[in-house]
Amino acid sequence: MQELYAELADALGTSPGQCAANRFAETLVQNAVRFPDRPAIVDVQTRISHGELFAACVRKARELRASGIARGQQLELYLGNRIDSAVLMLSCTLLETRSVLRAGHATDDRASYAQTGPTDPTGAGEIVVATSGTTVTPKLVRHGFDSVLYSA
């Protein structure tokens, strides 16, 4: 388990201890260890195990950091109904970005993101979900990272 914390910490640019203290990161690592081959996410085209999900989130976090995304970065996420959307959202959660989710607004149903504001490394990360407006008026719903654990 310590190797996974070290790998995740390297991807996030933090320490293994800080990863272990993050409840979301802790859950991701524990599931990768306890259930490496069990399905974590299934979409219409494929499925991904907990071990594969961990590896995909590490890869995506490295990619995001390499492109300049850091803790507190304000992002807008365009998510489709695919595994890559879940991986993007979970990786942004691990990086503690401030993200607005736009479900159903992805081009070709593929996940993408755009930087929409300045980075505030001192601010706590959050996710804001933009609802579709099925109740007439679209709403923005703010979530802390603990609530991502329950919706993931």
N, C-alpha and C positions, 0 to 999 in steps of 0.2 A: 504494500500500500504506500510505503514511503517513496518508492520510485515514481509512482503516479503523482503524488503531491509535488515531487521535485520537477517532473516533466511539466505539470500544469503551472507551477510557479515560474519556470523558465519562459513558458509561452506568455504568461501574463506580466512578466517583468516584476515579480514580487518574490517573497520568501515562501518556502513550504509551510512555515508556521502560520503566515497570514492566510494561505489557502485553506489550511485545516480549520482556521477560525471562521471562515466564510461558510455559512450553513449550506448555501447552494453548491459551492465547490465540494464541500464535504459529502453531500448527497451524491453528486456526480461520480466522485471517486469511489465511494462505498458501493454504489450500484455496479460500477465497472469491475470491482473486485468480487463482489458476491454473486452477480448475475451476468458474467461476461458474454454469454451466448444467448441469453433470453432477449426476446424482442423488446426494444424500448419505444420505438416509433414505427408505425406502419402507415404507408400512404398507398395510393392506387397502384403505383408502379413497383414499389420495393419496400423492404423493411430494413431496419438497422438495429443491431443489438446494443446492449448497454456498453460493451467494450468498444464497439465501432463508434457509438455516439461520443464516448469520451475522446477517442482519437480524432474524430471529426471536429469536435469543439476545440481541441488543442490546435489543430491545423488552422481552423478559421481564426482563432484568437491571434495566432502568430501572423497570419495574413493581415488582419486588421491593424495590429501594432505596427507592422512593416509599412502600412499605408498611412501611418501617422495618427491612428485612432488611439486615444488614451483615456484613462479614468476621468469621468466627468464630461467627456466629449458629447456634445449635443448632436444626435443623429435622427434621421427619419428612416424607418425601415419599411420597405415595400415587400409584403409577404404574400406568397401564394399558398396553395394547399399541398406543399411538398416538404420532404424531409429537409432540404437545404434551407427552407424558411425557419424551421425549428432550430437547426444548427446555428444559423445567423443570430436568432433571438437569444439563444442560450449563451453563445459566445459573447454577445454584447452584455448580457447579464453578468457573466464572469468578469468582464473588463470594467464593470460598473459604469457603463455609459449612461447618459440621460437620453432615452430613446422614445420616439413616438412611433407606434405601430400603425401601419396602414394596411390592414388585412384586405385581401382581394384587389389590391392596386398594383400587383406585380406584373411586369411585362412578361409575356409568355409563361406566366405562372412560376417564374423563377424569382428567388429572393434577391434583393439588392438594397443598397442604402445610399444615403446622401448626408453629408455634413451640413447641418442647418444652423449652427451657432457656435459660439466660443466654447472652449474647454474650461471647466471649473473643477480642477483637481481636488478642491477641498469640499465640494458638494457631494452629498450622498447620491448614488445612482438611483434612477427611477425609470419606470416604464409607463408611458401614457398610451392607452389604447384608444384609437379613434373608432367609435362605433359606426355602423353602416347607415344609421338613420332610419331603421325599420320602424321606429316609434315616432316618425315624422321628423324630429330634430336630431341630427347627429350630436353625439356627446363625446367629450374627452374624459377618460377614466384613468386616474393616476394610481399606480401600483408601486409599492416598495418591493425589494427583491425577495422578501420572505413570501409574498403572495405568489411569486413565480413558481415556488416549490409546489404549491397546491394546484396550479393550473398546468404545470408541465406534464 
